[in-house]
Amino acid sequence: MHRVQAEQFTLVAGEEYLTLYQFHTKTAKHYFCKVCGIYPFHRTRKDPKFYAINVACLEGVDPFRLQPGLIDGRSND
């Protein structure tokens, strides 16, 4: 996850596929894809002025090039 200030975050497509999950104080906002269940981003409880973004969900971004040595759970034994 990569953190950005809320003003820097723009969802450009796919809002209709997202579902919101909140619990306890309902301050944090966790978004999941209704189709595949992936966790693309959330607003944190600790600092709701920020979004934490799953960079693997960004078009054109290869998270394995950003952080060499990641294990994807499928390709590795």
Contacts in CASP RR format, 6 or more apart in sequence:
PFRMAT RR
TARGET T0000
AUTHOR 0000-0000-0000
METHOD contacts of the structure
MODEL  1
MHRVQAEQFTLVAGEEYLTLYQFHTKTAKHYFCKVCGIYPFHRTRKDPKF
YAINVACLEGVDPFRLQPGLIDGRSND
1 52 0 8 1.000
1 53 0 8 1.000
1 54 0 8 1.000
1 55 0 8 1.000
2 52 0 8 1.000
2 53 0 8 1.000
2 55 0 8 1.000
3 44 0 8 1.000
3 50 0 8 1.000
3 51 0 8 1.000
3 52 0 8 1.000
3 53 0 8 1.000
4 50 0 8 1.000
4 51 0 8 1.000
4 53 0 8 1.000
5 49 0 8 1.000
5 50 0 8 1.000
5 51 0 8 1.000
6 43 0 8 1.000
6 48 0 8 1.000
6 49 0 8 1.000
6 50 0 8 1.000
6 51 0 8 1.000
9 41 0 8 1.000
9 51 0 8 1.000
9 53 0 8 1.000
17 33 0 8 1.000
17 34 0 8 1.000
17 35 0 8 1.000
18 31 0 8 1.000
18 32 0 8 1.000
18 33 0 8 1.000
18 34 0 8 1.000
18 40 0 8 1.000
19 31 0 8 1.000
19 32 0 8 1.000
19 33 0 8 1.000
19 34 0 8 1.000
20 29 0 8 1.000
20 30 0 8 1.000
20 31 0 8 1.000
21 30 0 8 1.000
21 31 0 8 1.000
21 32 0 8 1.000
22 28 0 8 1.000
22 29 0 8 1.000
22 30 0 8 1.000
25 45 0 8 1.000
27 45 0 8 1.000
27 48 0 8 1.000
28 42 0 8 1.000
28 43 0 8 1.000
28 44 0 8 1.000
28 45 0 8 1.000
28 48 0 8 1.000
29 42 0 8 1.000
29 43 0 8 1.000
30 39 0 8 1.000
30 42 0 8 1.000
31 39 0 8 1.000
31 40 0 8 1.000
31 41 0 8 1.000
31 42 0 8 1.000
32 38 0 8 1.000
32 39 0 8 1.000
32 40 0 8 1.000
33 40 0 8 1.000
38 54 0 8 1.000
38 57 0 8 1.000
39 54 0 8 1.000
40 53 0 8 1.000
40 54 0 8 1.000
40 57 0 8 1.000
41 51 0 8 1.000
41 52 0 8 1.000
41 53 0 8 1.000
41 54 0 8 1.000
41 57 0 8 1.000
42 51 0 8 1.000
42 52 0 8 1.000
43 50 0 8 1.000
43 51 0 8 1.000
43 52 0 8 1.000
44 50 0 8 1.000
44 51 0 8 1.000
44 52 0 8 1.000
55 61 0 8 1.000
55 63 0 8 1.000
55 66 0 8 1.000
56 63 0 8 1.000
63 70 0 8 1.000
64 70 0 8 1.000
64 72 0 8 1.000
END
